[in-house]
Amino acid sequence: MSRPKVLLLGKIDHAHVAWSTIADIADVIQPKATNRAEFIAECQSGALDGVSVTYRTFDSVNVTGKIDSELLDALPKSIKFLCHNGAGYDQIDIPACTAHDVRVSNTPTAVDDATADVNIWLIIGALRNLQIGINALRAGKWRGSPPPALGHDPQGKILGILGMGGIGRNVAAKAKAFGMRVRYYNRSRLSPELEEGAEYVSFETLLKESDVLSLNLPLNPNTRHTIAAPQFALMKPGIVIVNTARGAVMDEAALVDALASGQVSSVGLDVYENEPEIHPGLLANPNVLLVPHMGTWTQETQQKMEEWAIDNVRLAVKEGKLKSIVPEQKALAA
Ligand SMILES: O=CC(=O)O
């Protein structure tokens, strides 16, 4: 019997030992293409025929583009599993995968601590106007003149978490240690043991009453621009917003306006609508604390994520199932 074939889109940077166990059970194929047109041509040439499981990285989008109907039409029909290394899978059109009989997995849990850590760092940094001090210091002006406005303590402030998945719950637990009063809104209320003591409120209450708003919801067609001009208008004036989810859950141009008017006093951002491009209005505003999508940028977490995604590949090859199928496809799990 011929050996199973696994397609590697992107590369393995850390979990080499785990990956070697895949080479033991399958032939690994790597595409030669360097862009989407070449990749589609390579698929159509038959070079990837027989592949049943695909491992992909976030950065592989730079070669293949989005995993959508066009790409799925070009890929061999033998592909049944797509194992994404990352928690967020907005680069993958899930309904199109379902229609093409392709099951998709992501790496939930593995990213929670590292992303929540950066989330908390951004909350404190934005509350304390640290970006302004950092800019002045780097320009050789100590705190600058005038110095940054005095910041705010997190203790006693209302933190509103939008999206109470693994990362949102981790942020809630950590924010409690900083004395924050944590509330959340989620499509459905969590069971009490998962709530981390956070109070469930309506979306509108979360916007109106939060001192700090933390965006922890996934990006999909339903959540794009969840925070846009009408939502900024409802917020408590002077709110602080932090986003470690995906840039496009918030309308970046509307955020620039809300910062300019003072409706939003400061933001901490790890993610942007059109990475790696950043809206010039954000770069120019010293009330914006920014990092370049580094939420999971630690050795330990990158290792964990690769191992998790490789576990999915192994299970798909050996047993025809996934360890962490995406929620939209839960009903398809064998
Ligand atoms: O952004 C990081 C991830 O989706 O894992």
The ligand as a Gaussian input file, in Angstrom:
#p B3LYP/6-31G(d) Opt

LIG

0 1
 O       -2.347000      35.324000      16.038000
 C       -2.043000      34.256000      16.452000
 C       -2.834000      33.070000      16.301000
 O       -3.894000      33.137000      15.648000
 O       -2.449000      32.022000      16.817000

